[in-house]
Amino acid sequence: MRLIYGTGNPAKLSAMQKRLSGFDLEIVGLKDLNIEIPEVPETGSSPLENAYQKAAAYYKLLMEPVFSCDSGLYFDQVPDEVQPGVHVRNINGRTLTDDEMLEYYSGLAKEYGDLTARYRNAICLIVDDNHIYRAMEESMASEPFLMKSKPHIMRKEGFPLDSLSVDIKTGKYYYDLDKNELDTVAVEDGFLEFFQTYIDSVVKRKIALK
């Protein structure tokens, strides 16, 4: 089964493909389609609203099964006015580059000390007009981690904040974790449960049609 992942971010596509490699799914990204993809506004107040906005826009354009994800970043010890939430990359009305994100968030960590952080994640899959799956389960949220002021020497395009992120259990920067641990951090187990539920529903529909 082919599903289009509604992202132009190669790092996000690669992480999802690796985590879903055990499923009978072909995951392709927007750049694989070789067509012009318009920018989709993300005006929702939650990751789930943004995930649905993106998936609905891409489905309307492509008329193929497509899913989109969205995240919100939340810190324990910063004032509400600087809490990023769904506006992780958009600060003060500007869309930040990877380098600008590193500078901004390392500055927050300098000002408030090491930040205890957590991503809340959501997904929306639109198969057709009658089959829309969406979720923002606790199992999709990241484990709490620390965001430091000093970045790791490594960088990965599309995931700039991983250079500032430290695993609380091991005290290691994300880029010092082994490959399997890093893939799990990028795509949490709740996403696997979501796609298993989708595959089970497809099987049940096929059986019902026989």
N, C-alpha and C positions, 0 to 999 in steps of 0.2 A: 504494500500500500504506500503510495506516494503522498507525502504531506509537505506543503511549503511552509517553511519557517519565516514568518514575516519580519526579517531583520536583514540589514545590509552590513552587519558587524561580523566580520569573518571569525573573530575569536569566539563570539557567542555561538555561531553556527557550528564551529568545530567542537566546542565543549558539548553541545547538545547531541551532535552526531555520535561522539564517543560514548556518552552515557546511555544512548538508546541503541547502541550497536547490537545488543542482544534481542531486540524486537524485530518483528517482520515489517519494518518500516523503512522507506527511503525518504530521508530528510534532505530537502534542497533549500537553498537560500534565495533571496530575491535577486542577487547578482548572478545566479546560475540561469536565470530565465532570459537574459539578454534582451530585456525590454525596458523601457523607461518607466521607473516607479516614482510616483509623486511623493512628496513629503507629506506625512500624515500628522496633523496636529494632535498633541497629547494634552487635552484640557481637563481630564478627569481629576477628581479629588482623591482617588485611591489607585493603587496599582491595578486592581481588577477593572476599574472603569477604563483606564488607559489601554489595558490589554484588549478589551472588547472593542474600543474605538479603532485600534490598529487592525485587528483581525477583520472587522466588518468592512473597513475601507479596502483592504487587500482582497477580500473575498469578492466584493462588488466589482473590482477591477479584473480579477483573474478567473473568477467562477470555477475555482478548484479548492479542494480542502486546504485550509490555511490556518496556522495558529500563530499567535503572538504572545509574548511575555512582557511583563513590566515589573519593576521593583521600586520599593521605597527604602531609603536609608534612614535609620533612626538611631540617635545617640542618647545615652542615659543622662549626660550631665551638661547639656547646653541649653540656653534659653530658647523658648519656642520660636522666636523670630529668626534664629539661625538653624533651626531644625530642617534638614533638607527634605525629608519625606519623599514625595514623587519627583521633586525638582532637583535630582542629584546633580545633573549636568547644567541646569539652568539656574544661574545665580544673579540676582538683581537685574533680571530682564535680559541677561546675556547667556548664550549657549557657549559653554567653555570647551576649549580644546583639551586634549589629554594633559598637556603640560600645565595648562591653567588650572585644571582640576587638582593636580598634584600640589601646586603652589597654594591653592585656596584651602584644601583640607589639611595639609601639613601645617598651615598657619593656624587653623582651628585647634589642632592638637598641641601646638606651642602655647596657645592662649589658655586653653582649659585643661591641659595635661592629657595624658594618653586617654583616648576616647573609647569607652565601651560601646560597641556598635552592633547593629543587627540589620539584615535585609529582610523585608517582608516581600514575598514574591507572589505573582499571580499569573495565570495563563487563561487564554480563551482560544478554543478550537472551533471553527465553523466548517462543518462538512457540507452542509447544504442549508436551504432556508428553514428546514424543519429539524435539523440536528445541530444544536449549538451546545458546546460543553465549556464550562468555565469553573475555575476554582481558585481559591486563595487560602489554602489550608495551612495550619500550623506546621505540618510536615514539610511544606515548601519553604518555610522561613529558614534563614541561615542560623547556625549556632552563633551565639555572641562571640565577638572577636575584638581585638584591640586595633585602633588606628593610631599609628605613631606619627611623630613630626618628622622623623628622619626616614627617607625612602630607601628601599632596597635598590641595589645597583641595577637589577633587572627591570625591564619594561616590557609590556605586552600591549600592542595597539588595541584599543577598545576596552581594556580593563585597567585603566591607570591607577585606580585605588587599590588594586592588589599589591602594588609596590609599597603601600603604607600599612598593609594589613598583616596582623600577627595572630596566629592561632593561640588561644588562651591556654589550652591544655599542654602544649609542647613549648610555648614561648618562641616558636619559630615563625619567621616571616612566611607568608604563603608560598613564596618562590623557593623556600628551602624545604618545603614538604615534598614527599615523593609524588610521582606523577598521578598515581591512583587517588591519593588524598586530595590533590589539587583539583582533579576532575570532579570529585564528590562535592568539594566546596563550591565549584562553579555551577553545578546542577544538582540540587538536593534530591533526596530519595522521594519526596512527595511528587515530583514530576514523573518518576517512573511509575508510581501508583496511578497517577492520572492517565497515562498512556495505556497502562494495562486495563484500566476500566473502559477506556475507549475501544480497545481491541476486543475485549469481551463483549461489548455491546454490538459491535459489527458482526461477530460470530453468531450471536443470538438472533440478530435480524436475518442473517442468511439462513439459519435453521428454520426460522418462522416462515420464510418465503418458499421453502421446499414443499 
